Amino acid sequence: MKAIKWLDDHFEEVLLAVFLVLIACVMMLQVIVRKLPFIESLTWAEEFSRFMWIMSVFVSLPYTIRKGNMLRVSVVLDLMPQVARKIINLCVDVVVTLSMALLTYHSVEVLQWTIRSGETSAAMQWPMSILYGFAFAGFILATLRGVQVFVLHLTHFNERELSTIEQTMAEAAEEAAAGKKAEGGLE
């Protein structure tokens, strides 16, 4: 159960970190190799990094849904009563989930077309279906995360929800406590 809880909390974070590390390493290698006269520059490095960025976009979709970090104007919600805020959050969850499900549905067609076409990338000669496969996987995971967040909001409907300012203050207090704990461990 701990492994499932950990995956629920950190699956997308780990993938995003791996993509970022790969981008940084490949681009650093490209810079180093470019300065060495006896080695040709890496012709595939820019395309690889671009693909990693694109993949990270599709992995970040479910991450932002799960963490509630989607772009929105929360000041208006903070001014509303708790019940109205909860109902609006549930409506947003439904719209986001349905949108992601629709994108999943249409990405199947695009992925199938890409597989049939056999199209490959210019520099690395990777099948483009890998890239479109990440879009499909990201939309599926975003749909599942949308359902998960909807269920969480529904099951905690009667609990008091913190305003944006209260959440920010609580997070700052947690970070400060974690920092003091880390400082205490270093001594």
Phi, psi and omega in degrees: 000327179296323180294319179293319178297317180297315178298320179299320183277331193230002185305305182293323179301317181296313179299317179297320178294319179298315179300316181295318179296317178299316179300312182297316181294314182294317180292324176295318177299320179298317179296316181294313183295325181297332182273349180268121186289336185267002179235135177289149179292158182280110183286342184262351189298315182295316180295319178300313180296320178299316179297320179296321177295316179297317178297322180294330176298315183286334175282332180286339177303302179296330179297313181292327177293314182294319182276351180072028182260020180294152180292120179199162178264101185271349180298319179296317178297321181298333181278348183270159175295160183305315184296316179297318179299316180295318180295318178297318178299319178295319178296318178297319178300317180295314181297315180297315181296315178295322178296315179294323177295320178295318177295324176299313181302312182286332179290338176298314179299315181295317180297317178298317178298318181294321178295316180296324183289334181069018182298140178236161179286159187290310188271316185266346182061031174284145172296132180294344178297336176298312180296314179290334175295324177293324176297313179301311180298320179296319179292321177298311181296323177295322177296315179297319178294325176298317177296317180300314181293322177301313179297318178299315179296323181290317181288336179254025185300322184275356179275148179291134179257137179285146173286171181300318180294317179296320177297316180298317179294319179295317178296320179296320179295320178296317179295320178295318179295320178294322178295318178294323179295319178293320178296320179295326180285339181278340185284000000 
